[in-house]
């Protein structure tokens, strides 16, 4: 027989968040790695953390998968919460809230290569990044990465219907 407390716990919906990890990758010449995705345009490589995968393993895997570049992680630079939900690219699936972890990374080896998720991969001089990156969320996250002063940035925001920062602090 199930207790009332157990029934309440079963009936409670478990919160669901997409967890992602991304890497801002620098080569030895001051260039940043950019990937062009099919839906969002130019951005930093990264993606969803798989079940049972660490954040560190996820960002290294995602960068390699999307760009052909092997990296080492140097620092956690940002933690972001997109607290809004939106309709996905298919026009019907509701995309839940997201928690994103941004890392600073150094190039180890590899030649830029596209993937199923990316149509172009480039090393871009730091001062020219915003000639490529135009999506408001990614412009903002790139600025945070470029301004990194050793403190981890935590921010919450919504990306739709328009991008809006709700809170920002440094830890």
C-alpha positions, 0 to 999 in steps of 0.5 A: 500500500502506498502512503499519502506522502508517496502518492503526493511525490509520485503526482508531483511533476519533476522539473525539466531543464535542458542542460548545455555546455559551450566552449569559447575556444582560442587558438594561440594567435588570438582567434576564436572558434565559430561554428555556423548552425542551421537555425541560429547562425554563428555561435560558439560550439556546444550543446546538450549534456547527455544523461550520465555525462559530465559538463566537462566531457560534454563541452569537449565532445560537442566542440569536437563533434561540431568543429573537428577541434580538440580542446582543453578546458581552462575555466568556467566563465558563465552560468546562464538560465533561460527561464522562458519556454518557447516553441521549437523549430518544428513549430509545435514542441515546447522547449523547456527552460535551459541551464547553460555552462560556458567554458573558456577553452584552449585549442589542442589540435585538429582542423576545422570541419563541418558536421551534421549540425554546422555548415561552416567552421572558422577561426575568426580574429577576436576583433571581428567576431561581431561581424559574424555573431548576430543572434542577440543571445550569442552576442551577449554571451560572447561579450561576457566571455570577452570581458571575463575577469576571473569571476563567473557570471551568473545571469537569468534571461528570456530569449523570446519574444525578445531577449531580455536579461532578468538578473546578473551577478558575478561570483 
